[in-house]
C-alpha cells in the first residue's frame, strides 16, 4: 500500500482525520491514551463510532491503529 497524506494509507488517514474532527470527543480520546492500552482504546472508539462519515469502517483491517494510537498519544503528551 502507498502512503496517503503522510499516513500509511487512505483509510488510516480518513479515520485519523475523522476522529480528530469530532467536536467534543477528541480531547477525551487523547486523554484516554494516558490510561488505556491500545486494544482497549481502539475497542472504545469502534463501539462509539463504527464507521466514519466517509464510510470507512473502524474494523477495516487496512486501518493502521498502531499509527493512529501512537500519534494520538504523542500529540496529547506534548
DRENDO-847055 format. One record per residue: residue number from 1; x, y, z of N, C-alpha, C in turn; residue in three letters. Coordinates in steps of 0.001 Angstrom, whole numbers, plus 500000, padded with zeros to 6 digits. Atoms other than C-alpha are relative to their C-alpha. Layout:
BEGIN
[vexkol NUM [X Y Z] [X Y Z] [X Y Z] ALA]
...
# end
This chain:
BEGIN
[vexkol 1 [500827 498817 500000] [500000 500000 500000] [500870 501245 500000] UNK]
[vexkol 2 [499229 498772 500056] [501144 503506 499315] [499517 500988 501048] UNK]
[vexkol 3 [500345 498975 499020] [501189 506446 501698] [498920 500923 499480] UNK]
[vexkol 4 [501051 499048 500356] [498344 508932 501759] [500050 501149 500997] UNK]
[vexkol 5 [499927 498795 499158] [498805 512472 503126] [500812 499784 501272] UNK]
[vexkol 6 [499120 500228 498861] [501591 511288 505434] [499603 498832 500896] UNK]
[vexkol 7 [500467 501162 499234] [499624 508299 506786] [500261 498741 499191] UNK]
[vexkol 8 [499733 501280 500642] [500048 504617 505975] [499198 499807 498720] UNK]
[vexkol 9 [500884 500158 501165] [497085 504626 503573] [498788 500914 500172] UNK]
[vexkol 10 [501160 499102 499982] [493857 506454 502759] [499043 499685 501153] UNK]
[vexkol 11 [500937 500351 498927] [491737 504525 505262] [500519 500443 501361] UNK]
[vexkol 12 [499410 499538 498743] [494122 505265 508122] [499891 501511 500101] UNK]
[vexkol 13 [500122 498544 500032] [494216 508933 507119] [498567 500430 500281] UNK]
[vexkol 14 [501397 499629 499846] [490416 509073 506909] [499529 499822 501439] UNK]
[vexkol 15 [500413 500244 498612] [489870 507519 510346] [500659 501020 500921] UNK]
[vexkol 16 [499295 499036 499151] [492527 509757 511956] [499418 501404 499832] UNK]
[vexkol 17 [500570 498681 500269] [491121 512861 510298] [498611 500124 500609] UNK]
[vexkol 18 [501371 499996 499508] [487559 511990 511184] [499977 500045 501529] UNK]
[vexkol 19 [499957 500005 498538] [488390 511204 514819] [500494 501337 500542] UNK]
[vexkol 20 [499451 498722 499565] [490379 514418 515109] [499057 501173 499819] UNK]
[vexkol 21 [500926 498910 500286] [487499 516498 513819] [498654 499880 500696] UNK]
[vexkol 22 [501271 500145 499281] [484694 515201 516036] [500018 500896 501237] UNK]
[vexkol 23 [500007 498992 498943] [483995 518190 518221] [499550 499419 501339] UNK]
[vexkol 24 [500363 500429 498668] [483920 517495 521925] [500531 498638 500406] UNK]
[vexkol 25 [499536 501348 499681] [485309 513967 521706] [501513 499852 499935] UNK]
[vexkol 26 [498569 500167 500244] [488891 514472 520592] [500823 500062 501278] UNK]
[vexkol 27 [499220 499903 498754] [490246 515606 523976] [499802 498786 500889] UNK]
[vexkol 28 [500273 501185 499173] [488558 512696 525746] [500768 498796 499468] UNK]
[vexkol 29 [499276 501125 500605] [490072 510205 523299] [501496 500137 500216] UNK]
[vexkol 30 [498570 499790 499775] [493503 511779 523594] [500362 499719 501447] UNK]
[vexkol 31 [499737 500227 498583] [493321 511775 527372] [499926 498514 500352] UNK]
[vexkol 32 [500150 501437 499727] [492218 508131 527344] [501265 499217 499679] UNK]
[vexkol 33 [498749 500702 500317] [495580 507155 525806] [500941 499972 501195] UNK]
[vexkol 34 [499160 499992 498792] [497136 508003 529188] [499716 498800 500897] UNK]
[vexkol 35 [500389 501056 499066] [495216 505266 530997] [499598 498695 499327] UNK]
[vexkol 36 [500456 501194 500713] [494145 502802 528308] [501075 499497 499056] UNK]
[vexkol 37 [499130 500591 501002] [496242 500418 526315] [499344 500124 498628] UNK]
[vexkol 38 [500491 499839 501363] [495852 500414 522566] [498760 499158 499707] UNK]
[vexkol 39 [501131 500881 500321] [493472 497434 522346] [498701 500518 500616] UNK]
[vexkol 40 [501191 499471 499329] [491032 498900 524894] [499565 501320 499373] UNK]
[vexkol 41 [500281 498699 500613] [491273 502339 523303] [499311 499830 498650] UNK]
[vexkol 42 [500597 500265 501312] [490522 501013 519818] [498602 499413 500170] UNK]
[vexkol 43 [501317 500595 499760] [487630 498921 521167] [498985 501068 500399] UNK]
[vexkol 44 [500877 498910 499594] [486155 502031 522799] [499559 500818 498784] UNK]
[vexkol 45 [500329 499203 501182] [486349 504009 519561] [499070 499246 499059] UNK]
[vexkol 46 [500822 500810 500906] [484894 501184 517490] [498569 499852 500515] UNK]
[vexkol 47 [501350 500160 499454] [481946 500801 519860] [499207 501302 499909] UNK]
[vexkol 48 [500683 498707 500055] [481152 504514 519856] [499723 500459 498574] UNK]
[vexkol 49 [500108 499535 501385] [481699 505189 516163] [500487 498902 499059] UNK]
[vexkol 50 [499575 501135 500819] [481735 502063 513996] [500437 500356 498568] UNK]
[vexkol 51 [499677 499631 501379] [482095 503956 510692] [500184 501511 499919] UNK]
[vexkol 52 [499799 498564 500172] [483425 507358 509609] [498890 500577 499125] UNK]
[vexkol 53 [500970 499327 500854] [481270 509888 507834] [500224 499734 498523] UNK]
[vexkol 54 [499670 500333 501387] [483014 508815 504637] [499829 498513 499698] UNK]
[vexkol 55 [500292 501403 500232] [482053 505176 505086] [501106 499012 500299] UNK]
[vexkol 56 [498924 500929 499636] [485329 503709 506359] [499647 499366 501337] UNK]
[vexkol 57 [500297 500724 498758] [484599 501041 508959] [501239 499974 500881] UNK]
[vexkol 58 [498874 500006 499076] [486763 501300 512038] [500542 498590 500220] UNK]
[vexkol 59 [499534 501386 499904] [487022 497499 511937] [500763 499563 498754] UNK]
[vexkol 60 [499295 500349 501237] [488611 497575 508460] [501458 499667 500320] UNK]
[vexkol 61 [498639 500454 499736] [491883 495665 508571] [501089 500877 499424] UNK]
[vexkol 62 [499000 499117 500596] [493633 498293 506450] [500312 501212 500880] UNK]
[vexkol 63 [499761 498864 499106] [493331 500918 509209] [501174 499662 500917] UNK]
[vexkol 64 [498793 500219 499197] [496710 501211 510928] [499800 500625 501385] UNK]
[vexkol 65 [500285 499503 498655] [495688 501533 514570] [501274 500286 500792] UNK]
[vexkol 66 [498725 499704 499331] [499315 501414 515744] [500387 501451 499737] UNK]
[vexkol 67 [499632 498637 500396] [499942 504638 513841] [499055 501038 500626] UNK]
[vexkol 68 [500972 499048 499451] [496727 506365 514961] [500179 500135 501514] UNK]
[vexkol 69 [499848 499973 498538] [497182 505404 518631] [501287 500723 500400] UNK]
[vexkol 70 [498729 499380 499602] [500843 506390 518808] [500019 501484 499672] UNK]
[vexkol 71 [500071 498577 500342] [500193 509693 517037] [499113 500746 500983] UNK]
[vexkol 72 [500911 499369 499046] [497263 510489 519328] [500664 500123 501365] UNK]
[vexkol 73 [499317 500006 498691] [499276 509560 522422] [501112 501044 500012] UNK]
[vexkol 74 [498915 499022 500101] [502235 511668 521259] [499463 501412 499989] UNK]
[vexkol 75 [500589 498664 500070] [500050 514661 520396] [499520 500474 501364] UNK]
[vexkol 76 [500549 499627 498702] [498445 514599 523833] [501101 500278 501018] UNK]
[vexkol 77 [498948 499862 498982] [501700 514311 525760] [500888 501208 499759] UNK]
[vexkol 78 [499130 498851 500293] [503346 517286 524074] [499455 501290 500544] UNK]
# end
